[in-house]
Amino acid sequence: MTNHYYFEVMRRTIIQFLDMFDSIKIARYDADTGKLIKYVSVPLTFSPKMKYWWWNEKIDPVTGKKKIDIILPHIAVVLSGIELAQDRLVNKHAKVRSERMADELLYKRFKNPVPYNFNFEVKIATEYMIDATQIIEQILPFFDPTAFIRVTIPELNIDHKENPDDFGAYPMDLKVVYEGSSQESSVDIGEDEYRTIVWTLTFKVEGYLFKPNMEEKIIKTALINYYTHEHGQWATVPTIETTTTGISAEKWPITTSSDDLSGAIYDDSIKLWYKYERRGN
Amino acid sequence: MVDNKTNLNKATNQNFQLIFPKIPTEATIKGSEILTLNIHGTVVPSMTLANTEMDWQGGKFPMAIAPVTFEPWYTNFEVDADFQNWYKLYKWISFINNNKDRYDRAPSEYWVDASLLLIDNFDKPVLRMSIANIFPTMLGEITLSYREGEQNVQSSVSFAYTRFELEEIGVSS
């Protein structure tokens, strides 16, 4: 761990999760007629605990003093914990080619990502019950019990394909699991206070974290020997294509050229060309 | 063309969509839709290629000896409040044989083809499984009880068929 690396995976996961709750609106209705008056956008913040809400600073028209109050309704998202997801671990030695270097002698590769669960709390604070029900009703139907977010990591070429030779991986689909909810509202309310209803929805994002990229030389030569049995019909089955007209270079796995046919034998009874090598002498 | 991109994403067992055709006992496709509406699970059947081992010069060699066989296709569903999906499957089986006045039919009269779409995490179809010549062979029990009213009534059906074929119809991007 001597070299610094940072793929912004956590940051991108948080941003994509927040995006699920962006642009939620609630409707305001006339108290007497019940008619729709306007739509209000619900602000969304990513905040540490105790600083959930946007605070609104304004001058009290009566006293002339500065007055600070919270904006309601409001959605605040908190990342409450990260844990290794052992039940999603797969081959830790597998590697993905992310990039071919300019000199074409090196590949950049990264190892299979390590699964981690990101636990989020989504706090929905409202003054009115109808605001809370409107917000929750626009969120929960999308979790049955899961929904997906998509994360791209351009540093590892984990993104959409732009040309046929792209290496890397397709964007990561991260499963978001709805785990439950709780509600609390203030009961003892002082004369200068008002009721606040807070719903807490908990979610688990099944995400990944990455080890650093590594460089590896490309394999330029492969030494391959095919050994088949000298006698019997089994001699040819594993490696030779059947043909009645001759051997084509494309269908002949042992040779690379149609000129290299020395030792090949045509067995008319089974309509098969075959060739074998013997190990050693 | 070689696709150099790797797909690191995993499938979930919700990634399917069952498509049923008009069944022989219904006049319209509407009658079949109630079957797919309340399906909550299905098992993609296993396929088995029978094989044997031959001894040869001290070694053993496996080789195929028979056509591939397909296990029955099971589907689980919740029974709707009018018991219509369960009833329509009953009608389909009775249409073939009711042990009263109907003992047989030509297979072409009761066979239909079904499709199971396997989809990616964003509902894009990636594989189509075409199941040829299906007909129900077992309609599962339904359990009724005055003491277990908190559960919805569940049932299952299994189909016989001649084969299924898989066709690639897209890849993730």
Interface residues (C-beta under 8 A of the other chain):
Chain A: R88 V96 R97 N112 P113 D144 T146 F148 R150 I158 H160 K161 P164 D165 D166 F167 G168 A169 Y170 M172 D173 K175 Y208 G232 W234
Chain B: M1 N4 K5 T6 N7 L8 N9 K10 T12 Q14 W56 F61 D120 N121 F122 S172 S173
